[in-house]
Structure formats: structure tokens, C-alpha cells
């Protein structure tokens, strides 16, 4: 059984039955019951070898969607898609990059980063290939522009056409420990933001330096992205994104800085201050990535539970969980099926059981930023269209650290806490 990451969407809509009340902590006796054995049972089914890792566009997807529709029907939920069905089609493009080295040059010196071992890179452009050719490298610290924290890593420096080297996560600001949420990672720290801000700045490429602790996972997880990735089919074929997105290992990043006549640790320390300015490295980067492309129709699964107040019939609380994982891939430890029990069979199982125990709760308050997922599918543009969505928790890899408490927060500042 393997463990890698991708996303799709399962949605459960609750029509509001009364206006959201002021935040309150309910006594344990008044909370809906949740059956851990039911969660375990769903998790075992969805992460079994029979479901083949639930890869989009595979037999595993068909089995998963069929299972979820059947479970929604058993729970008495109505079809939630606008066409009266449980299933919403989401057109996707599958992009598989070919192995390619990253060549760094300064004067007559050259440093070649080996595909997968030293660098993992891809392009989201829906094109046969994408490249950078002798693009100037610039170290931009954490690559963040966050006015609310009085933070700007670019300071007006033009980085159009450059290859930006960034640190993962948020800066740990020495003189302001609560900046960027303290120890909690904000969206500014996510790798998705790094690529987005790079595109906004007109960069040609973005390379994130991988460090296990601030990233939250080892480089082996990044290496999984050398296989097929899915994205939504957009009108501009993703040409608004940088040419190349990628990661480099910490050891190679340090070598890169040495080649540039810089010290990585000193630059990292400097990047944790508001006075940081971009550092041109005097190095050029060249890389060409060729793609294998295919298009598929993946599926969202949508169900709804009607509320009792006619005045609120157009308002919904939306619960989501991504049902997919990475399917069948390269063999690891004698196994090619990436079962995805914790990512995210257990999240889907929790969503199903949440509905089973929801009869005594009119509205659960929460919030989820669906656009901040691994891929965009089923989220920002593939999201089922409802008249109004007030709040909506997203279930992802729940129960991994032994906690018996599930906290949901957000939704106009409201909070509801539930113990299970």
C-alpha cells in the first residue's frame, strides 16, 4: 500500500433549517453519535486493493463513484447536482512529464540537477512541451506578498522572465512570533501559493527548496509528482501559469548557493525579516519538459439534505472531501497500488458518517478553502453550483494523530466543536 496525494471532490449539501446561532460548545450528551466502526468499514472498502487506489479516469474511479452514490441513497439523501443526478462531470487533462535535467550555469561552471533525485519539475501548460532557456535565477526568500503582515519579498524588483528560488512554508519571524499565524501554516506557506505568486509576478519558473520539517513531508512525496497529474481544462490551457513549476532538494539548493557565492543558511535567516530583498544569483537555468497529454471526464458526487425553513431554502452548508488518490503507479516495496487510506478514504468515510449522525444538528458551522488543494479539479471551477454557500468544512485525512476531538472553524467567525 502506497501513499501519495491528489484531489477530486465528494460534496454533501445541507439546506439550512434555521439561521446560524451564536457559537456555543454543546455538552457531549447533546452531540450526535458517530460510529467509529462505521468510519473504519467505509475506509477499508475505499482503500482496498479492489478499488485500485481510486485514480481518476480508471476503474477505481467508477467503483468509488458507484459506492458513494449507493451510500448516499442508503442515507436518504437526494441528488444534489443541478441536473437531478448525484454525479457532476468534470473535464480534466492528464499531463505526464518526461524526465529532464535542470542545467545551472555560471560563467564556465555548470551544475546539472538530476531528474527525480535532485529536482522534480513539471509544467501545467496544456502543450507538448515547456522550457526555460538560460533564465536568470533570483532568490526571493519565501516569495510572499502579504500586506496584512506588512510583508513583501519582492520590494518592487522586476522578476519577469526569471526563475525564482523560494523557501517552503511561512517565515518564522524572530521579532513577531505571531506573524503568519505563528506555528500554523497559512496559505502563503503552501507550495500552490508559491507558483501562483510567481505567475502573477511574470516569472518563467518557480523552484521551491524542499526541507522536510517545514514542508511537512519527505522528498519522496514530491517525487510522486513525476507521474501523471490532472488539472481542469481551462480556456487559456493554463498558459497563465509559469512555464515550469518544481522542487529541488536541500542539498542541491546549498550547492546552487555555493555556486552563486552565497551561503544558504545566511540567506534563509535574512529571508525571515521584513527587510529582505531579492538576491540575484548570477546563475542561469535551462530545462525542457515534454508532455504526454490526455483528456478525461472525472466525476464529482453530490447529494443534499433539505432543511425545514422555506425562507432559507436557497442557503446551503456544504461538506466536502476528495474521494480520489493516485491509483496504480511505480512499484514501491513490492506494491503498485497506492491505496490512500488516510488520503483520503478516511475523510470520505468521516463525511458519510457525519451525515449518519447529523439528524440532531440543524447547521454545523465551518469553512474550507477548496481552492487550496493539491490540484484544482472539482474545486474552484468544477464546484457544483448552488444558490448560496454559507459555510462548509472539508474532511481530509481525519483521525491520524489519535485525537478524539474534531474541530471545525470558520464561517463568518463562528465555531462549532464536536467530540466523538
N, C-alpha and C positions, 0 to 999 in steps of 0.2 A: 504494500500500500504506500502510495506516494503522497506528497503534499505540496501543491503549487497553487497559484492564485489566478482567478479570472472572475468575471461577473456576468450575470443576467438578472432577471427580476421575477419575483413572485409577489403579487400585491393582494392585500386584503383591505377592503374599504368598509369602514363603519360609518353609516349615516348618523349624524348627531341626533340624540334623543332629548337633549336639554343643553342649555348654554353651559360652557365650561365654568366650573365653580372655582372659588379661590383655592390655591394649593393647600392640601392638607395631607397629613400622614394618617392613613387608616389603621385601626387596630388589626392585628393579624387575623383575628376571628372573622373580620368582615371582608377579607380579601378573597378573591376567587381561588378555588383549589386548582393546583397544577400537578399533574401526574408525571413524575419523573420517569416512570416506566413507559409511559406513552411516548415521551420525548425520545427515550432510548430506542424504542421499537421503530419509530419513524427514521431515526438516524441510521440504524442498522440496515434498513431497507435501502435508503437512498445512497448509502456509502458501500453497498455490497458490490462484489465483482460483477454481478448481473447487470448493474447499471453503468458499467464501463467508464466510471469517472465522470459521467454527466457532461461530456463535451458537447458544445453547441454544434448543430449540424450533423449529429451522429445518432446511432440507435439509442445511445444513452439519453439523449435529449428526449426522444419520443417516449421512452419508458418513464422518464421523470415527469414530463408534462401529463401523461396519461394518469400516473399515480396521483399527482396533485389535483387534477380535475376530479378524480374519483373521491379523494378525501374531502374536497370542498363540498361535493354533493352529499356525502355522508354527514357532514356537519350542518347541512341545511342551508348553505349559503347559495345565493343567487348568482348567475353570471354577472360579472362586473364590467365586461367590455362594452363599448358603445353599440356594437352590432348585435348584442344579445347573446354572446358566447362567453366562454371562460378564457378564450385564447386570443391574444393580440399578436399579429405577425410583426416582426422587427427585422427589416432587411439589414444584413451585415456583410461586410467584406472581410475575408480572411487574408492576412498578409504574413507570408513566411519569408524571413530574410535569409540570404545566403551568407556563409562565412566570409568575413573580410577583415583584414588587419587595419589598425589605425596607425598611420605613419606620422611621427612627430619629428620636425627638423628645426635645427638652429645652426645657421652657418653650414659648416660641413659635417656636423654631427647629426646622427639620426637615432631615434628610439622607436622601435616597432612594437606595438602592443598586440598581442596575440588574441584572436577572436575567442571568446568564451572564457579563456583562462585569465586574461588581463582586462578585457573590455567586452561588454555586452551592449550592442547598439542595434538600432532598427530605424526605420522610417515609417511614419503613419501616412505618408503620401500614397494615394492610390495611383501608383505609377510603377513602371517596370524597374525603375532604379532611382536612387537619390544619392547625391555626393556632396562633399566639400573638397575644395582643391586649394591647398596652401592657405587655409583660413587662419587668421591670427588668433592665438589663444589669449584670453583675458580671464584672470581670476577675479570673480565678483563676490567673494565671500559666500554668504548664504543666498545671494541673488534675490533678496526680498525688498519690496516696496510696500511699506505698511504705515501710512500716515498716522493711524491711530496710536502707533507706538513710536512716532517720530523717527521712523527708520527708512533709510533709502541707501541701498548698497551701490547705486549707480552714480549718484551725485551729478547727474546731467551728462555723464560721459557717453558718447555715441558708440554703441556696440553693434551697429548694423553690419551684417555680414561676418561677424566674428564668431568664434567658437568659445562659449562661456564655460568655465570650470567652476562648479558650485559645490558647497558643502551640504550634506543632507541634514534634515531637521531644522529646528529654530536655533538661533544663537542663545547661549546661556550668558546673559548679560551680567557681568560682575557687579555693576553698581545698581542694578534694577532686577532683582531675582524674580519679580512677578511679571516682567515683560514677557510677552508671547505666552501667557498662561502658566508661567512657572515651569514645572516639570512636564506638564501636559503639552503634547504636540498640537499646534494649531495647523490650519490648512496651509499656512506659509511654509511649514516644515515638510509637507508632503512632496514626494517627487513629482506628482502631477502638477502642482503649482510651479515647480521649477521650470518645467517645459513650457507651461503656459506663459509665464512672465518672459521667458526667453523669446518666444514668438512675438509677444507684444513689443519687445524691445528691438525686434528686427534681426535677431541673431540667426546665424546659419545653422548652428548646432549647440546643444547643451550636453555637457558631460558632468555627471554627479559623482563625487568621490564617495565610495562606499566605505562605511565604518559600521561594524555590526551593532554596537550598542546604540548609537543614535538612530540608525535605520530601524532597529528592532528585529532584524533577521539577518542571517548569514548571506554571503555572496552566492551560495548555491541557489537561494531563492531567486536572485536576479538572473542567474544562468538559465532558469526555466524559460525566460523570455527570448531565448534563441529559437524557439519553436513558433508555430503559427499563433498570431494574435488577431483578435477580432475588433472591429470598430464599426460605427454606424456609417452608412453610406450618406455622405453629405454633398450638397450641391457643388462645392469647390474641390471635392475629392481630397480634402484635408491639406490643400496647398497652403493654407494659412498657418500651418504648424512649421516648426523649424525643420530643416532638411533631415537632420539626424538627431535622435534622442538616444542617450545611453548612460552607462555607468562605467567607471573604472575602479580597479582595486586600490586600496590604500597604499600598498607597496609601490605600485606603478605611479600613483599620484606623487608620492615622495620623490621618485626618480625623475618625474617630469619637472618638479620644482627645482631639483638639483641641477638639471639641465638648463633651467632658466636662471640659475644663480640665486635661487631663493630657498628659504627654509620653510618647509610645510608647517611645522608646529608654530613658528613665529607668525606666519600668515593667518593661521587658524585663530590664534589668540587675538590678533589685530581685528579679525572679522567679527569678533564678539563685541565690538564697540561701535557706537553711533558715528564715530569719526572715520570709519573705514572708507576707503576709496578704491575703485577698481585698480587692479595691478596688471598692466600689460606684461606678458611673459616673454616676448621676443621669440616665440616658437610658432611655427605653422603646423596645421593639422590637415591631413588628407585622408579621405576614406570614400569608398564607393560601395553602396549596398544595393544588391539586386533583389527583386521581389518575385515570389510566386503568388499570384492573386487568384481568389475565387470568391463568388458571392453565394450567400445562403439566406434563407428566411428562418431566423430563430423565433422563439415564442416567449412572450410574457404570459403568465397565468393570473387572471384577475377574477376576484369574487367579491361579493358585497353582502352586508347585513343591514337591512333597512332599520332606521330609527323610528320613533313613535311620535315625534313632534313635526307636524306639517310645515311649520314655519322655518324649520332647519333642514328641509328635505334636500336642499342643494349644497349642504355643507358636509364634508367628509373628514374623518380621521383615517389616514392611510398607513397601514402597516406593511412593511416590505422586507424581503430577504432575497438574496440572489441564490438561485437554485443550482447554478452550474459550477463545474470545476474544470479540470484540464484534460479529462478524457484519458486516452491511451497515448503514452509518449515513450521517450527513450528509457531503456531498462535501467533500473536502479535497485541494487540488492536483489536481483533475480525477479523483479516485478515490473510490469509495464503499465499497470492500471493505477492511475492517480485518483484514489477513492474519494478524497475530500470529505472525510468525516467531520472534522472541525471547521472546514472551509468549503461549503457552508451547510452541510447536511443538518448539522445540529441547529443552525439558525432557522432553517426551514421548519424543522421539527418543532422548535420553540414557537414559531408563528402559528403552526397548526394547533398546538396545544393551548396557546394563548386564546385562540378562538373558542376552543372547547370549554375553557373556564371563564369566558367573558360575559356570561349571561347576567352576572350581578354587577357589572360595571357599564355605565352608560357611555362614558368617554374616558379614554386613557390619554393623558396629555404628554406630548413629547415632540421631538423634532429630529429630522435626519437630513443631512446634506447629500442627496443622492448623486449629485454631480461629482462628488469627491471619491468615486470608486475607481477600481483598477482600470476598467475600460468604461466607455460611455454607454454601452448598449443597454437598452431598456431604461435608461435614466433620463438624461437631460432632454433628449429628443424623442426617445421611444417610450416615454412615460405615458401610461393610459390617461386619457383626457377626462377629467371630472370637472363639474362646475366650479367647485371651490374646495381647496385642500387647506384645512386649518393647521393640523399637526400630523406627524407621522413618524414613529420610531422605526428604525431599521435594525433587523436582527442579523448579526454577523458574528459567528464563532462564539456563541454564548457559553457560559459554564466551563470555561477552560481552566480556571485557576481555583476551582473548588469553592467559590463563593455561593452562598445560599440566598444572596440578595441581588435582585435585578433592579437597577435604577434607570429611569427614563427621564430625560430632562430636555428643556427647550419649550417651544410653543408659546410665544408671547411671554416668556419669562416664567411660565408655570412649571410646576414639577409634580410628578406623582411617583411615589416609591412603593414597590411591591416586594414582599418577601415570599419566597417559595420553599 
